[in-house]
Amino acid sequence: MRRAAFVATAVVLVVSGKARAETRSLHIEYRAAPSCPDEHRFVELARDRVREWPTIAEHGDLIARVRTEKEDAAFVGRMSLEDAAGRSLGAREIQEADCEDVVRALALFLAVALEADAESHARSQTSTPVEPPSAATALPPPAGAPVDMPAPMPPPPPPRDASVMTWQAFARVHGMTGRMPDPMPGAALGIELGSRRAAAALRPFGSLGIDAAPNTTRREGRGRVELGWGTLFGRACLGFDLRARAHRQDDALFEPWACVRAEGGRLQAASRGYVTNRSETLAWYAVGPETGLSVRLSQVVSASVFAHAMFPLVRHELVLHEAPLFRAPWIAGEAGLEMKVRIW
């Protein structure tokens, strides 16, 4: 409701401005908090919402002054429009939990203003001179006579990228135990889909990825055994947004989260150096909880620490040359670091 109200106000403010007989140029003065989208992103958001983008000039006919600042646990955006003579055509202020939402709202405000200005210019180009009314026609209509009202202005074009979902790519490095005969380092890559952060504290998200450990070799008698492990995994998670209360402009957003993780893969062993070499494969299926804490470093990058415990659904035993190499334990786990980059 608040965003709809300020869009309607923007239309009224700009339509009330004096129409020009030529297309106006635009000058933008943009200043944002360190963790907010930059001027290029703001211009991109506004351009996507208008049918014809004006010429950007150092001394434009219209001047847009845009500011975003961090105030306590929220972001405040302010925007004013002026003509070349310094006359104000309107000003707005908006406050949201996420700075990108603030910048999107200010871009929409600018787009509505430019659309209204273009509409006014088009009407002035197609209008024809009208003869001054005679004394008879200049008289006011009799009481009760119907009066023609101007047609309502069409609504602004809908934003093309106002998605409520966000895609993130992530990479992990971690230590693992219980998945191979010995504790091992590992790495993971994946993609995450979740809702955008909003005023609501809870944020659901999910992910799919690949988890693997590097191949390792261990001596067994006269020969050696090469081992490798890998799995596909999926997670269903719920995050809780916590904002730092320190009075700094670049405060990070903290998000503890908890997930249910399921994975399916295999442990493979192959012998080398024996009279008869063999290979065996142990299927791996497990499910368990995962938890972690994310820190948003910028609008698109965040870092996390995480840990999980997995419970194998089938406790197979890997045997090679009649010698047991590994039996799936009752519980396995990982702990490590994660980096996320928002890609949409």
N, C-alpha and C positions, 0 to 999 in steps of 0.2 A: 504494500500500500504506500509506504514512504517513497519508494522509487517511482511508482506511477504518479504520485503527486508532484514530484519535482520535474518529471518529464512534461506534465501538463503545464506547469508554471513556465518551463522553458519556452514552450510554444507561444504562450501568451506574451512573454517578454519580447521575443524576437519579432513576432508578427506586428507588435505595436511600433517597432522601429521603422524609420523612413526607408522606403524602397529606393534603390539606386537604379539608374538607367543603364548601368553596365555591370558585368560580373565582378564581384568583389574579390580582392586578394586577401590572404590571411597570414598573420604573423602569430606564432605560438611561443610563449614564454613558459617553460616547463621546469619545475623544481620538485624533486621527490625525495622521500626518505631512502636511505641506502638499500633497504630490502624490497623496495617497490619496483614495479616495471619502469623501464626507462622511457625517454621521449619517443624513441622509435616505435616501441610497443604501443604507446598511447596513440600516436598518429595512425598506426596500423588498425587499431580498434575503431577509431573514428572513421577512417576512410572506408572500412568495410560496411559501414552503416549509411552511407550516402550514395546517391546515384551519380553525382558529379562532384569530384573533389576540386576545391578552388586552388588557385596558384599560391604557393608559399613564397612570401616576399619579406624582406627585412623591414620594410615600411608598408605594412598591409593596410587595406581599408578597414579590416576587422582585426582586433587584437584579443587573443585569448590568453589569459594569465591563469596558470594551473599550479596548484601547490598541494602536496600531500605531506602530512606529518604524523609521527607516532605520539599519541597521547595516552599514557597509562597502558591499558590492555587493548586499545583499539587504534585504528587509523582514521584520520580526519582529512577529507579532501575539500579544497575550496577552488572555485573557478569563477572568474569574472570575464565578461565580454564588453569591449569598448569599441567605438569607432575611432577613426583617425584623429578626430578632434578631442578625444578623451572623454566623450560622453558615454556614460554607462548604459549598456543594453540589457543588463541583468547580471545577477550573481547568485551562486548556489553554494551550499555547504552540505556535505554528507559524511556520515560516520558508519564504519563497518568493522567487523572483526578481522577481515582479510584485506590487505592493501590492494590486491588485484581486483577485488570486487569494487573498491572505491574508484580505481582508475577506469574500470569498465563503465561505471555510472557516469563519471565525468566525460568520458568519450561519447557516451550516448547523448548527454546533454549538448555537447558541441555539435554532434551530428544532427540533432533535431533543429538546432539553431541554423545550421547551414542549409538544411532542407527547406526551412521556412523562408530563408532569405532567397533561395533559388526560386521558390514558388512565387514570391512577391515580384522578383525580377521578371519572371515569365509573364505574369499578369500585366505588368507595365509595358512589356513589349507588344502584346497582342491587343491592348485596349485601344479604342478609337475615340477621337474627340466627340464630345456630346454638346449639342447646342444648349445655351443657357435656358432654363425653363421660363415660360411666359408667366405673367402675373397670375393667370387663371390656374396654370398647372402648379404654380409655386405654393398655392394655398394648402394647408394641412388637410389630410383626409378627414372626412366626417367621423364622429365618434362611433365606434363599433365596427368600422370598416377593417377588413383584413389587411395586415401589413406583411410584405415579403421580408423574410429573414434571410441573411446570407447563408450560403451552404456551409456546413461544418467542414473544417480542414481535415483531410485524410490523415489517418494515424501514421506515425513514422514507420519506415520499413523495419521488419523484425531483424534483430541481430542474427548473423549467420553462424556465430561461433559461441553462442551463449549456452554451452554444454554444462550440465551439472556433474559430469563425470570427468575424471582425470586419469591419464595413463602415465605410468612411471616404469622405467627400466632400472634394475638393481643388480649389483654385483656383491658377492660375499667372499671373505676369506675366514677360515675357521679351523679349529681343531676338532677332531672326532674320535670317539671311542665306542667300542662295541660293534662296529661294522666290519672290521678286519681283525686279523689276529693281534695286531699291535695298534696302539694309538697313532693316528696319522693326521697330517694337515689336509685340508680340502678347500675347494672353491665351488661357488655356485653362481649361476646367471639366471635371470628370470624377468618376467613382466608382471606388473601389478595394475589392477583396475579398481578404482575406488571413487567415492563421492568427494566433491570439492569441500574444503573446510568452510564451515558456515558458523552461524551463531550457535547452533546446536553443538553440544560437547562431544557426542558420540559420532564416530565416523566409521562406517563399515567399509571393508575392502577385501579383496581376494587376490591371489597370485598363482602363477604356474612357473615352474623352473626346472633346471637340471642341476643336480648336485653330484660331485665326483671327487675321487681321491686319486692322486698320481700313482702310476704303476710302481710297485716296489718288488724287490727281490730278496728272498731269504734262503739261507743255506739249509739243505735237508740231506744229511748223509753225504754221498759222493756227488750229488748234483745240487741243483737249485730249483726253487719254485718262484715263478713270477705271478704276482697277484694284482688284480685291478678291481675297482668298485665304482659303480655309478647308479644313479636312480633318477626318476622323474618324480616331482612332488607338486602337491597343490595345497593351498592354505585358504581358510575362511577366517577372517580376523575382525576385530573390533578395536578401534583406537579411541583414546580420550585426550582431547586437546587441553594443554595447560600452558598458559602464557606467563613468561617471567615477569615479575613485578618490579624489577629494577628499573630506575628511571634513566634508561638509555634508549637512543633512537633506533638502534639496531637489535633490539631484544629478539631472541630466538623463540621459536614456538616449540615447546616440548610436547611429545605425544607418547605416552606409554601405551602399549598394545598387547593383546593376547589373541592367540590363534589356535585353531585345531588343524593339525598337519597330517596329511596322508601321503605315503610314498611307496613306489614300487620300482624295483631294480634288480641288480644281481651282483654277486661277487664271483669272479672268475679266476681260476688258478690253472697254470700250465707248467709242467715240469720240463727241465732242460738238463742235459748231461747224463741221463740215465740210459741203460740199454734200450728200454722201451719208454718213450716219453708219452705222457697222457695229459689231458685237460679235463677239468670238471667245472661245473657251474652251480652256484647256490642261489636260488631265487630269494629275493628279499622283499617282504611286504610288511609295513609297519604303520602305526598310527600313534599320535600323541600330542601333548600340548606344547606350545611355543610362546615365549614372551620376550619383550624387548622394550627399548626406549629410544625414540628418534628425536633428533635435534635438527630443526630446520636452519640451515646455514644461509640460504637465500631463497628467492621466490621459486627456484627450480631445483635446488640441491639440498639434500638432507643426509645426515649420518646417523647410524644406529648401532647399538650393541644388542645382542640377542643370545638366547640359549633355548634349547628344547630337549625334551626327553621322549624317546620313541620306544614303543613296545612292539616287538616283532609278532606278527600274527601266526607265523609258522617258524618253529625253531629247528631249521635244518642243520645237518652236520656235513661239513665238507671233508671228504676223505680222498687222499691221493696216494697211490701205491700202497694201499691198505694201511696207511698211517693217517690218523685224524689230524687235520690242519686247523679246523675252526668249527665251532658250534655257535649258532646265534644265541646271544645272551637273553636274559629276561628283559633287559633295558639297555638302550644305546642312547648316545647323546652327542650334541654339538654345542659349541659356544664360539662367538667370534664377532666380527665387525661387518657392517653393511653400508654401502653408499647407494643412494637413490638419485635419479635424475628424471625430472618430469619432461615427457616428450610430447604431451598434448593436454 
